[in-house]
Amino acid sequence: MAERLIGVDVGGTKTAVALLDGTAMGEPVTQPTDTTSAETLIAQLVAAVGAAGEAAAVGIAVPSVVDWKTGRIRSSVNIPLQDVPLRDVLRERLGVPVYIDNDATCAALAEAHDEDGRVVARNLVMFTVGTGVGGGVVIGGRVMRGATGAAAELGHTIVGADLRRAPFAHAGDYPQPGSLESLASGSALNELTGAHGIAPGHAIDLARDGHEAARASIELLGRRLGIGIANAINTFDPELVVIGGGVSAAGEMLLGPAREEAFRYVLTGVGTHTEIRRARYGPQAGVRGAALLAGHELEADRLEHAREAAAT
């Protein structure tokens, strides 16, 4: 019998919880995220998971850099979990296996699978273009986390640095000038359109209505994003590059220029089987990916325990 898994997607403004029962994903239940303190947020997560019912394991997607080995939050954006050993705390309070990972990584895992949980892309790169730019990479059907679990911060790859004189310029904070996040995020779009008197958050709707400056700004953002995509294709040669996040709602106004620019900069012979498209699951990608994360890692832990038992 297929196991019941719970996925949780923690955002700076709202938190979504959903039950994955076999291959059937329940409708996510959302509520405003309590960012008062780490303790109040943890209490909220415990209550939300409890309300979702019994499950074999729980996956949590967070907008944070996670130490995968320990489940401790190394740095966190918009939620008060800095340096919190979140995995151990939640395991103790919930009494079931809990797995913690970055939200963009979880979204990438979701996009690599279809609605029935089957792998549709063994090698996939995801860019989440919202206020910032996040990223996730799936290699061989498994999440790529790097040495500490911090991969893949694709938004902080440098795509426009001035390297004519050394030592090279370096800002004191992030995102660095010339990084993908500084040039191709929703915040960057607001800067571009603000110069034309367009209020934040209105560019995509105006562009759909034919507003010339809004369309030009989205095209420029897409071309900037395309440089980051080219770097990812040259590095990973994936089957799929998927674009999610709020700015992806611009659709082909963003993706068309991104594709054109990406394939201009991809090395000849690389990326010949790569498709660049909009993410399939939209705002549900994080919670779906968190549930898949729980299932994958629970199975991996069981196999590891079985190997250890056989060796003794």
C-alpha positions as CSV (number, residue, x, y, z in Angstrom):
1,M,0.0,0.0,0.0
2,A,1.3,3.5,-0.9
3,E,2.3,5.6,2.0
4,R,0.8,8.9,3.1
5,L,3.3,11.8,3.1
6,I,2.9,15.4,4.1
7,G,4.5,18.3,2.2
8,V,4.9,21.8,3.8
9,D,6.0,24.9,1.8
10,V,7.0,27.7,4.2
11,G,7.1,31.1,2.6
12,G,7.7,34.6,4.0
13,T,4.0,35.5,3.7
14,K,2.1,32.2,3.6
15,T,2.6,28.5,4.4
16,A,1.0,25.7,2.5
17,V,0.4,22.1,3.7
18,A,-0.8,19.2,1.6
19,L,-1.2,15.4,1.9
20,L,0.2,13.1,-0.8
21,D,-1.7,9.9,-0.5
22,G,0.0,7.5,-2.9
23,T,-0.1,9.5,-6.1
24,A,-3.1,11.6,-5.1
25,M,-2.1,15.2,-4.0
26,G,-4.7,16.8,-1.8
27,E,-5.6,20.5,-2.1
28,P,-3.0,22.6,-0.2
29,V,-4.3,24.3,3.0
30,T,-2.7,27.7,3.3
31,Q,-2.4,30.2,6.1
32,P,-0.3,33.4,6.8
33,T,3.2,32.5,8.0
34,D,3.8,33.4,11.7
35,T,7.1,35.2,11.5
36,T,7.0,36.6,15.1
37,S,9.7,34.2,16.3
38,A,11.3,30.8,15.6
39,E,9.2,29.3,18.4
40,T,5.8,30.6,17.1
41,L,6.6,29.5,13.6
42,I,7.6,26.0,14.7
43,A,4.4,25.8,16.8
44,Q,2.5,26.8,13.7
45,L,4.2,24.1,11.6
46,V,3.5,21.4,14.2
47,A,-0.2,22.3,14.4
48,A,-0.5,22.5,10.6
49,V,1.1,19.1,10.1
50,G,-1.1,17.6,12.9
51,A,-4.2,18.9,11.2
52,A,-3.2,17.2,7.9
53,G,-3.5,13.8,9.5
54,E,-1.3,10.8,9.9
55,A,1.7,10.3,7.6
56,A,4.8,8.2,7.3
57,A,7.0,11.2,6.9
58,V,7.0,15.0,6.5
59,G,8.9,17.1,4.0
60,I,9.5,20.8,4.7
61,A,10.5,23.4,2.0
62,V,12.0,26.6,3.3
63,P,13.5,29.7,1.7
64,S,16.8,29.0,3.4
65,V,20.2,27.5,3.1
66,V,19.9,24.1,4.8
67,D,22.7,22.0,6.1
68,W,21.4,18.7,4.7
69,K,23.4,16.4,7.0
70,T,22.1,18.0,10.2
71,G,18.9,19.6,9.1
72,R,20.0,22.9,10.7
73,I,19.1,26.2,8.9
74,R,22.4,27.9,8.1
75,S,20.8,31.1,6.8
76,S,17.2,32.1,6.2
77,V,15.3,34.7,4.2
78,N,12.1,36.2,5.4
79,I,11.5,33.6,8.1
80,P,13.1,33.5,11.7
81,L,14.8,30.2,11.5
82,Q,18.5,31.2,11.3
83,D,20.7,28.6,13.1
84,V,17.6,26.5,14.2
85,P,18.1,22.7,14.2
86,L,14.7,22.5,12.5
87,R,14.8,18.8,11.5
88,D,15.6,17.5,15.0
89,V,13.1,19.9,16.6
90,L,10.2,18.8,14.3
91,R,11.1,15.1,14.5
92,E,10.9,15.3,18.3
93,R,7.6,17.1,18.3
94,L,5.9,15.2,15.5
95,G,7.2,11.7,16.2
96,V,7.8,10.9,12.5
97,P,10.7,11.3,10.1
98,V,11.1,14.9,8.9
99,Y,13.2,16.1,6.0
100,I,14.1,19.8,5.4
101,D,15.3,21.3,2.1
102,N,15.4,24.6,0.2
103,D,12.1,25.6,-1.4
104,A,13.5,25.9,-4.9
105,T,15.2,22.5,-4.6
106,C,11.8,21.0,-3.6
107,A,10.1,22.7,-6.5
108,A,12.7,21.3,-8.9
109,L,12.1,17.8,-7.6
110,A,8.4,18.3,-8.2
111,E,9.0,19.5,-11.8
112,A,11.2,16.4,-12.5
113,H,8.1,14.1,-11.8
114,D,4.7,13.8,-13.3
115,E,1.4,13.8,-11.4
116,D,1.8,10.0,-10.8
117,G,5.2,10.4,-9.3
118,R,7.1,9.1,-12.3
119,V,10.4,10.7,-13.3
120,V,9.9,12.7,-16.5
121,A,13.3,14.4,-16.5
122,R,16.3,12.8,-14.9
123,N,18.4,15.9,-15.4
124,L,16.6,19.2,-14.8
125,V,17.5,22.7,-13.8
126,M,14.9,25.1,-12.3
127,F,15.0,28.8,-11.9
128,T,12.4,30.4,-9.6
129,V,12.0,34.0,-10.6
130,G,10.2,36.0,-7.9
131,T,11.4,38.8,-5.7
132,G,14.8,37.1,-6.1
133,V,16.0,34.3,-8.2
134,G,16.3,30.8,-6.7
135,G,17.4,27.5,-8.2
136,G,17.3,23.8,-8.0
137,V,19.1,21.0,-9.8
138,V,18.1,17.4,-10.3
139,I,20.8,15.0,-11.6
140,G,20.1,11.4,-12.4
141,G,16.6,11.7,-10.8
142,R,18.1,12.9,-7.5
143,V,18.5,16.3,-6.0
144,M,22.0,17.8,-6.3
145,R,22.9,19.4,-2.9
146,G,26.6,19.8,-3.0
147,A,29.1,19.2,-0.2
148,T,27.0,20.9,2.6
149,G,23.5,20.9,1.1
150,A,23.6,24.5,-0.1
151,A,23.5,23.9,-3.8
152,A,22.2,25.3,-6.1
153,E,22.1,29.1,-5.6
154,L,21.7,29.9,-9.3
155,G,20.5,33.4,-8.7
156,H,23.9,34.3,-7.3
157,T,25.9,33.2,-10.4
158,I,27.5,36.3,-12.0
159,V,26.3,37.0,-15.5
160,G,27.2,40.7,-15.9
161,A,30.4,41.5,-14.0
162,D,32.9,44.1,-15.1
163,L,36.2,42.2,-15.1
164,R,38.3,44.7,-17.0
165,R,40.4,45.8,-14.0
166,A,41.7,43.8,-11.0
167,P,40.9,43.6,-8.1
168,F,37.3,43.2,-9.3
169,A,34.5,45.2,-7.7
170,H,32.7,43.4,-4.9
171,A,29.8,44.8,-3.0
172,G,29.4,44.3,0.8
173,D,26.1,42.5,0.6
174,Y,24.0,40.3,-1.7
175,P,22.8,40.1,-4.4
176,Q,26.1,41.2,-5.9
177,P,25.9,43.6,-8.9
178,G,26.1,41.6,-12.1
179,S,24.4,38.5,-10.5
180,L,21.4,36.9,-12.1
181,E,19.3,37.9,-9.1
182,S,20.3,41.5,-9.4
183,L,19.5,41.6,-13.1
184,A,16.6,39.2,-13.7
185,S,14.4,39.0,-10.6
186,G,11.0,40.5,-9.9
187,S,12.7,43.3,-8.0
188,A,14.8,44.0,-11.2
189,L,11.6,44.1,-13.2
190,N,10.1,46.6,-10.8
191,E,13.2,48.8,-11.3
192,L,13.0,48.6,-15.0
193,T,9.3,49.4,-15.2
194,G,9.4,52.0,-12.4
195,A,11.5,54.1,-14.7
196,H,8.4,54.3,-16.9
197,G,6.0,55.1,-14.1
198,I,4.6,51.6,-13.8
199,A,3.7,50.6,-10.2
200,P,5.3,47.3,-8.9
201,G,3.3,44.2,-9.7
202,H,1.5,45.7,-12.7
203,A,4.0,45.1,-15.5
204,I,2.8,41.7,-16.6
205,D,-0.9,42.8,-16.9
206,L,0.0,45.9,-18.7
207,A,2.3,44.0,-21.1
208,R,-0.6,41.6,-21.9
209,D,-2.6,44.7,-22.8
210,G,0.1,45.9,-25.2
211,H,1.9,48.5,-23.0
212,E,5.1,49.0,-25.0
213,A,7.4,49.8,-22.1
214,A,6.1,46.9,-20.0
215,R,6.7,44.5,-22.8
216,A,10.2,45.9,-23.5
217,S,11.1,45.5,-19.8
218,I,9.9,41.9,-19.7
219,E,11.8,41.1,-22.9
220,L,15.0,42.6,-21.4
221,L,14.5,40.6,-18.2
222,G,14.0,37.5,-20.3
223,R,17.2,38.1,-22.2
224,R,19.1,38.5,-19.0
225,L,17.6,35.3,-17.6
226,G,18.7,33.6,-20.8
227,I,22.3,34.2,-20.0
228,G,21.9,32.4,-16.7
229,I,20.0,29.6,-18.5
230,A,22.9,29.3,-21.0
231,N,25.4,28.9,-18.1
232,A,23.2,26.2,-16.6
233,I,22.9,24.3,-19.9
234,N,26.6,24.5,-20.5
235,T,27.2,23.1,-17.0
236,F,24.6,20.4,-16.7
237,D,23.3,19.6,-20.3
238,P,19.8,18.9,-18.8
239,E,16.7,17.6,-20.6
240,L,14.6,20.4,-19.0
241,V,15.1,23.9,-17.8
242,V,12.0,25.1,-16.1
243,I,11.1,28.6,-15.1
244,G,8.8,29.1,-12.1
245,G,8.0,31.9,-9.6
246,G,5.7,34.9,-9.9
247,V,7.4,36.5,-12.9
248,S,7.0,33.3,-15.0
249,A,3.3,34.4,-15.3
250,A,4.6,36.5,-18.2
251,G,4.8,33.3,-20.2
252,E,6.2,33.6,-23.7
253,M,6.8,37.3,-23.3
254,L,9.6,36.2,-20.9
255,L,10.4,32.7,-22.2
256,G,10.7,33.6,-25.8
257,P,13.6,36.1,-25.4
258,A,15.1,33.8,-22.7
259,R,15.2,30.8,-25.1
260,E,16.6,32.9,-27.9
261,E,19.4,34.4,-25.7
262,A,20.2,31.1,-24.0
263,F,20.7,29.2,-27.2
264,R,22.9,32.0,-28.6
265,Y,25.3,31.4,-25.8
266,V,25.2,27.6,-25.5
267,L,28.3,25.9,-26.8
268,T,27.7,24.1,-30.1
269,G,26.9,20.5,-29.4
270,V,25.6,21.1,-25.8
271,G,21.9,21.3,-24.9
272,T,20.8,19.7,-28.1
273,H,18.0,17.8,-26.2
274,T,17.2,20.6,-23.7
275,E,13.7,22.1,-23.6
276,I,13.1,25.4,-21.8
277,R,9.6,25.9,-20.6
278,R,7.5,27.3,-17.8
279,A,7.1,25.2,-14.6
280,R,4.2,22.9,-14.6
281,Y,3.0,23.0,-11.0
282,G,3.0,26.8,-10.4
283,P,2.5,27.7,-6.7
284,Q,2.0,24.1,-5.8
285,A,5.5,23.0,-6.8
286,G,7.0,23.6,-3.4
287,V,4.5,21.7,-1.4
288,R,4.4,18.8,-3.9
289,G,8.2,18.7,-4.0
290,A,8.3,18.7,-0.2
291,A,6.1,15.6,-0.1
292,L,8.1,13.9,-2.8
293,L,11.3,14.7,-0.8
294,A,9.8,13.0,2.3
295,G,9.1,9.9,0.3
296,H,12.4,9.7,-1.5
297,E,14.5,10.3,1.6
298,L,12.4,7.9,3.8
299,E,13.0,5.2,1.2
300,A,16.8,6.0,1.2
301,D,17.0,5.9,5.0
302,R,15.2,2.5,5.0
303,L,17.6,1.1,2.5
304,E,20.6,2.4,4.4
305,H,19.3,0.9,7.6
306,A,18.8,-2.5,5.8
307,R,22.3,-2.4,4.5
308,E,23.7,-1.6,8.0
309,A,21.6,-4.5,9.5
310,A,22.9,-6.9,6.9
311,A,26.5,-5.9,7.6
312,T,26.2,-6.7,11.3
